[in-house]
Amino acid sequence: MDILPNIWFIAISVLWIGYLLLEGFDLGVGMHMLITAKDEPSKRVMLNTIGPVWDGNEVWLLTAGAGIFAAFPFWYASLFSTLYLPLVLVLLGLIFRAASIEYRGKRDSDRWRRAWDWAIGLGSFVAAFGIGAMLALTTTGLPLDAAGNPVGGPFVWLTGPAVLGGLAVVGFCLIHAATFLALKTDGPVRERAGRIVVRWSPIALLPIVGWVLLVQFETGGAVSWLLVVAAVVAVVLGWFASRRRREGRAFIGFAVFLALGAASIFAAVYPVVLPSTISPAYDLTVSNASSSPYTLGVMTVVAGCALPLILAYQAWSYWVFRKRISAQSLPAVHDFEPAIKR
């Protein structure tokens, strides 16, 4: 058995987990700006917590997609052709979200800011829901024929597992962002975020628990169930830490919960990368969906050289912007004036 396809399956799983962990609180903060922020200072504080890092976190999504494209082209072709419509919506959500982060503070106008608040909130929701639906379908299956082509119309992807996965990622992002805001802010935002974690996490995390259990009961094994048990321990410890206002431990607890829960899903479906709901004989696996050994070898060398540098730079950026943010630390609101006036 060739080891490289298995290594790249693990690598892509890690990339998706990294994306959900890092971009997860970005998307959650975007939604919180629309549904829980009480006033303009709170919204500015929330936005400034992700301001230095959000664009770097999105690189994990691009890297995960590119990794699937290069390492498992048949997986990429079947998945993205079937999910063309929802992935276009995800792309539009990310575009509107990025534009709102950049343009929201360019004018001192309540109407201007309110419009961009809706853009960042809805864009974050659409992106989180779409990514969750895609990952859920990757682990529960799509109607694929023997050639890996989708069978059905443009909405064949809109199934119960897809909705469950979308709600799972949305719910986790909201709680993950609340733990992040409690860790990164001071004042009313910190207090409100801590209460949200304690009060709403048992409800918001129910969809992701349902997704994990759905996959485990279908294809789970001893290793994946062990990861589930560890994930439960981590989230319980995180919840109790949040009650005691240990924001750092709470953030780590919920992050470990996501990492172990997602790892249990990938471990349960291995070696299948995209199941077919028509017949198990049509499943795409690590073996039949991968690129040539030469391609995987070159990718491994390049990733081995570049990945440590990328991780070091991102860790450095988080260290530089590690301090808490409050309304008092923000500059006064002002209108943008071009450098050159005619």
Beta strands, then each sheet from edge to edge (+ up, - down):
strand 1: 272-274
strand 2: 284-285
sheet 1: 1+ 2-
end
